[in-house]
Amino acid sequence: MDNTTRYERLRERYLNGDLDRRRFLGLIGAAGLAYGVQTPFARHALGAVEEVRFDGWGGVVSEAFRKYAFDPYTAKTGIKVVDGTFGGGDEYLSRVKASQPGEYNIAHLSGVFDYARYHGLGLTSVLNEGNIPNLQYVIPKLVDVFRKVTDGTLSCVPYDYGTTGLAYNRKHISDDEMKEKGAKILIDDAYKGKISGWADWRTRIWFGSLQTDQDPNGATDMDAVWDAIRKHRDLSLKYWSSGAELMSLLAEEEVYVTEGWSGRIYALQEQGHDIGYMDPPNGYGWQECLFVIKGSPMEACEELLNFMLAPETSIAVAEGQNYPPALDPRKVDLGSKIPTLPAFDPSGTLEGLTFANPAYWNGHEQEWSKTFGRIQKGY
């Protein structure tokens, strides 16, 4: 059997799922030793990466990544970035768990709790930080929280942060009324049929905790939280399931008030819509990362991460998607727009944001997600 036939048969078995990536590369390596390490087939299998898959949140976020990061990266390296989208973290994780190794590569994950979930499932990789020198520009606090989960190593780089606060139509709800009612406006009978919210169990429980005057990272009366969630459901026009849907509901004035993602609300304001935004006390702060899934082509992924963390790229993406970058403002001049974005912290400490406690939320995930699923269906 000649080298070409051997390689093509191995490649076919790999693409059909009969060989995992490690076994495939091992067999190709063995073939390289038998027929000469410098065979073009061994070099092609081990070194040539033609594409990397990236999955994110869609809408203006994906548009910013495509325009300011993916297309320039492809122009520079020749490696194509195939981008997919998802509406929520649970949905995407289900896809990854059902996939073949290497099918999914980089994900724009939200929160340390997602990072911890992936690590618990054995889906983390180990980045060679020497290939990502631009990591030096990132806010240290954002990096350290991930290191604690994976024993000092990283399977991701932090990329942006923001808040999930209260968005409201100023034609119908004043700033003063929002300040007075806060999160409780989402369960106000006066706005029945003009209320909405994200169909995400964590967000619903977070705001249910605020509506019952409890700590979102340590509620002690869950019956009260569930009752608040049911009331919100009954007063809502519908739950939204994507950032694009959130923006449409507000822009078309189908709803007057909902919780919303800070960058999406800023995008509506840029478009001329009179939408207000407020972070209530203990509002939902979050950071997002670019997570590399186990089995991915590591060097190509690391090169893409470094390219995306370059200040010029990261700032352009941040201005495009309206979320502050993970870059430390004490190390990098972030320009004029980023300091005006919701949730931006000029100190680089992020002390003013309340983040989800990963142990608390992951420890209750199975029970609470199931309960919310029942409530969502009308129980």
C-alpha positions in Angstrom: 0.0 0.0 0.0 1.5 3.4 -1.0 1.7 6.5 1.2 -1.2 8.2 -0.5 -3.6 5.3 -0.2 -2.7 4.7 3.5 -3.2 8.4 4.3 -6.5 8.7 2.5 -7.9 5.6 4.2 -6.9 6.8 7.6 -8.3 10.3 6.8 -11.6 8.7 5.7 -11.9 6.7 8.9 -11.2 9.9 10.9 -13.8 11.9 9.1 -16.4 9.1 9.5 -15.8 9.1 13.2 -14.2 5.7 13.4 -10.9 7.2 14.7 -10.6 9.9 17.3 -8.2 12.8 16.6 -5.4 11.5 18.9 -5.5 8.0 17.4 -5.6 9.4 13.8 -2.5 11.6 14.5 -0.8 8.7 16.2 -1.3 6.4 13.2 -0.2 9.2 10.8 2.9 9.7 12.9 3.7 6.0 12.8 3.3 6.1 9.0 5.7 9.0 9.0 8.3 7.0 10.8 7.8 4.0 8.5 8.0 6.0 5.3 10.1 9.0 6.3 9.1 11.7 8.8 9.1 14.3 6.1 6.4 12.7 3.9 4.0 15.4 2.7 1.1 13.4 4.1 2.5 13.4 7.6 3.2 17.1 7.4 -0.4 17.8 6.0 -2.0 15.7 8.8 0.0 17.2 11.7 0.5 20.8 10.6 -2.0 22.1 8.1 -5.2 23.4 9.7 -7.6 24.8 7.1 -10.3 26.1 9.4 -11.3 26.8 13.0 -14.9 26.8 14.2 -16.2 29.6 16.5 -19.6 29.6 18.1 -21.1 32.7 19.6 -24.2 34.7 20.4 -25.2 35.9 16.9 -26.5 39.3 15.9 -24.4 42.4 16.3 -21.9 40.4 18.4 -21.2 38.0 15.6 -21.2 40.8 13.1 -18.4 42.5 15.1 -16.4 39.4 15.4 -16.7 38.6 11.7 -15.8 42.2 10.5 -13.0 43.0 12.9 -11.5 39.7 13.9 -12.3 36.7 11.7 -11.9 38.2 8.2 -8.7 40.0 9.1 -7.3 36.8 10.7 -8.2 34.7 7.6 -6.5 37.3 5.4 -3.4 37.1 7.5 -3.2 33.3 8.1 -5.2 31.7 5.4 -7.2 29.8 8.0 -10.9 30.1 7.6 -13.1 30.8 10.7 -16.4 29.0 10.5 -18.8 30.7 12.9 -22.0 29.3 14.3 -24.5 30.8 16.8 -26.5 29.8 19.8 -29.2 31.4 22.0 -28.1 30.1 25.3 -25.3 28.2 27.1 -27.3 25.1 28.0 -28.4 24.7 24.3 -24.8 24.9 23.1 -23.4 22.6 25.8 -25.9 19.9 24.7 -24.5 20.2 21.1 -20.9 19.9 22.3 -21.7 16.8 24.4 -23.3 15.1 21.4 -20.4 16.0 19.0 -17.4 14.3 17.8 -14.0 15.4 19.3 -12.7 18.4 17.4 -16.0 19.2 15.8 -16.4 22.3 17.9 -13.3 24.5 18.7 -13.8 27.9 20.3 -16.9 29.1 22.1 -17.9 32.6 23.4 -19.0 31.4 26.8 -20.6 33.4 29.5 -19.6 33.3 33.2 -17.1 31.3 35.2 -19.9 28.8 36.0 -19.9 27.8 32.3 -16.1 27.4 32.5 -16.5 25.2 35.6 -19.2 23.1 34.0 -17.1 22.4 30.9 -14.1 21.5 33.2 -16.3 19.2 35.2 -17.3 17.4 32.0 -13.6 16.9 30.9 -13.9 19.4 28.0 -11.1 21.8 29.0 -7.9 22.1 27.1 -4.6 23.6 28.3 -3.5 26.7 26.4 0.2 27.4 25.7 0.2 30.9 27.0 3.5 31.5 25.3 1.6 31.5 22.1 -0.8 34.2 23.4 1.5 37.2 24.4 -1.4 39.6 24.2 -2.9 38.0 27.4 -0.6 40.4 29.2 -3.1 43.2 28.5 -6.1 41.6 30.1 -7.5 42.7 33.5 -5.8 40.3 36.0 -9.0 39.7 38.0 -10.7 38.3 34.9 -7.8 35.8 34.3 -7.4 34.7 37.9 -11.0 33.5 38.4 -10.5 31.0 35.5 -7.1 29.8 36.8 -8.7 28.9 40.1 -11.0 26.4 38.4 -8.3 24.6 36.3 -5.4 24.5 38.8 -3.5 27.4 37.4 -3.8 26.6 33.7 -6.2 28.2 31.3 -8.6 26.7 28.7 -9.8 30.2 27.7 -8.9 33.8 27.5 -11.3 36.5 29.0 -12.7 38.7 26.3 -15.4 41.1 27.4 -17.8 41.9 30.3 -21.1 43.5 30.8 -24.3 43.4 32.8 -27.8 42.1 32.6 -29.9 45.1 33.8 -33.3 46.6 33.3 -34.3 48.0 29.9 -37.4 50.2 29.6 -39.2 52.4 27.0 -39.0 56.0 28.2 -42.2 56.8 26.4 -44.1 54.7 28.9 -41.8 54.4 32.0 -39.8 57.3 33.5 -36.3 57.1 34.9 -37.7 58.1 38.3 -40.2 55.2 38.3 -37.4 52.8 37.4 -35.3 54.0 40.2 -38.2 53.7 42.6 -39.3 50.2 41.6 -36.0 48.6 40.4 -36.3 44.9 39.5 -39.8 44.7 41.0 -41.2 46.6 38.0 -40.9 43.2 36.2 -43.7 41.9 38.4 -45.8 45.1 38.4 -49.5 44.4 37.4 -49.6 47.8 35.7 -47.5 46.6 32.8 -49.2 43.2 32.2 -48.7 42.1 28.6 -45.9 44.7 28.1 -43.2 42.8 30.2 -40.7 40.3 28.9 -37.6 38.4 30.1 -34.9 36.0 29.0 -35.9 32.3 29.0 -32.8 31.4 31.0 -33.2 29.8 34.4 -30.2 31.6 36.0 -31.4 35.0 34.9 -35.0 34.3 36.1 -33.7 33.2 39.5 -31.3 36.1 39.8 -34.1 38.6 39.2 -36.5 36.6 41.3 -34.0 37.0 44.2 -33.9 40.7 43.7 -37.7 41.0 43.5 -37.9 39.2 46.9 -35.1 41.3 48.5 -32.6 38.4 48.6 -29.0 37.9 47.8 -28.8 36.5 44.2 -25.8 34.4 45.3 -27.4 33.1 48.4 -31.2 33.1 48.4 -32.7 31.5 51.5 -36.4 31.5 50.6 -36.6 29.7 47.2 -40.4 29.4 47.5 -40.7 33.2 47.3 -38.3 33.3 44.3 -40.4 30.7 42.4 -43.6 32.6 43.2 -41.9 35.8 41.8 -40.9 33.9 38.7 -44.4 32.6 38.2 -45.8 36.1 38.6 -43.4 37.4 36.0 -44.3 34.6 33.6 -48.0 35.4 34.0 -47.5 39.2 33.4 -45.1 38.7 30.4 -46.0 38.9 26.8 -43.4 36.2 26.1 -39.9 35.2 27.0 -37.1 36.1 24.6 -34.5 33.6 23.5 -31.8 35.7 21.7 -30.3 39.1 21.7 -31.9 39.8 18.3 -35.3 39.0 19.7 -34.7 41.2 22.8 -33.8 44.2 20.5 -36.8 43.6 18.3 -39.3 43.4 21.2 -38.1 46.8 22.5 -37.6 48.5 19.2 -41.1 47.5 18.0 -42.6 48.6 21.3 -44.1 45.1 21.8 -42.9 45.3 25.4 -42.1 48.3 27.6 -39.8 46.7 30.1 -37.5 43.6 30.4 -34.1 42.7 31.7 -31.6 43.0 28.9 -27.9 42.7 28.0 -26.1 46.0 28.4 -24.5 46.0 24.9 -27.7 45.2 23.1 -29.5 48.1 24.8 -26.7 50.4 23.9 -27.0 49.3 20.3 -30.8 50.3 20.4 -29.9 53.7 21.9 -27.3 54.1 19.0 -30.1 53.4 16.6 -32.2 56.2 18.0 -34.6 54.3 20.2 -35.6 56.0 23.5 -34.7 53.0 25.6 -33.4 53.5 29.2 -31.0 51.1 31.0 -30.4 50.7 34.7 -28.4 48.3 36.7 -30.3 47.7 40.0 -28.3 47.0 43.2 -26.8 43.5 43.0 -27.5 43.5 39.3 -26.2 40.7 37.2 -22.6 41.3 36.2 -20.9 38.8 33.9 -17.6 38.2 32.0 -17.3 36.3 28.8 -14.4 34.2 27.6 -13.2 32.6 24.4 -13.0 28.9 25.5 -11.0 26.3 23.6 -12.7 22.9 23.7 -10.6 19.7 24.2 -9.6 18.1 20.9 -9.3 21.4 19.0 -6.2 22.3 16.8 -4.5 24.1 19.7 -1.8 26.2 17.8 -4.3 27.5 15.3 -6.8 28.4 18.2 -4.0 30.0 20.2 -3.0 32.1 17.2 -6.6 33.2 16.7 -7.0 34.1 20.4 -3.8 36.1 20.4 -5.0 37.9 17.2 -8.4 38.7 18.9 -6.7 40.0 22.1 -4.5 42.4 20.2 -5.6 45.9 21.4 -6.5 47.1 17.9 -8.7 44.0 17.3 -10.2 43.8 20.7 -11.1 47.5 20.8 -12.7 47.4 17.3 -14.8 44.3 18.3 -15.8 46.0 21.6 -16.9 49.2 19.8 -18.8 47.0 17.3 -20.6 44.8 19.9 -20.9 47.5 22.6 -19.4 45.5 25.5 -16.3 46.6 27.2 -13.2 44.5 26.4 -11.3 42.5 28.9 -8.3 44.7 28.3 -7.0 46.6 31.3 -7.6 50.3 30.9 -4.5 50.9 33.1 -2.4 49.2 30.4 -4.2 50.1 27.1 -5.7 53.3 25.8 -9.3 52.2 25.0 -10.3 55.3 23.0 -13.3 57.5 23.4 -16.3 55.2 22.9 -15.6 52.3 25.3 -15.6 54.5 28.4 -19.2 55.5 27.6 -20.5 51.9 27.4 -22.7 50.5 30.2 -20.8 48.5 32.8 -17.4 50.0 31.9 -15.0 50.2 34.8 -12.2 52.7 34.3 -10.4 51.3 37.4 -9.9 47.9 35.9 -10.9 46.3 39.2 -14.5 45.5 38.4 -15.3 45.9 42.1 -18.7 47.5 41.3 -20.0 44.4 39.5 -21.7 41.4 41.2 -20.7 38.2 39.5 -22.4 34.8 39.8 -20.8 32.4 42.3 -20.0 29.3 40.2 -20.1 26.9 43.1 -23.5 28.2 44.2 -25.1 28.1 40.8 -23.6 24.9 39.5 -24.4 23.2 42.7 -28.1 23.9 42.1 -28.2 23.6 38.3 -29.9 20.2 38.0 -32.7 21.0 40.5 -33.3 24.7 39.6 -33.2 24.3 35.8 -35.7 21.5 36.0 -38.0 23.6 38.2 -37.8 26.6 35.9 -38.6 24.3 33.0 -41.8 23.3 34.6 -42.7 26.9 35.5 -42.0 27.9 31.9 -44.5 25.3 30.7 -47.2 26.7 33.0 -46.9 24.7 36.2 
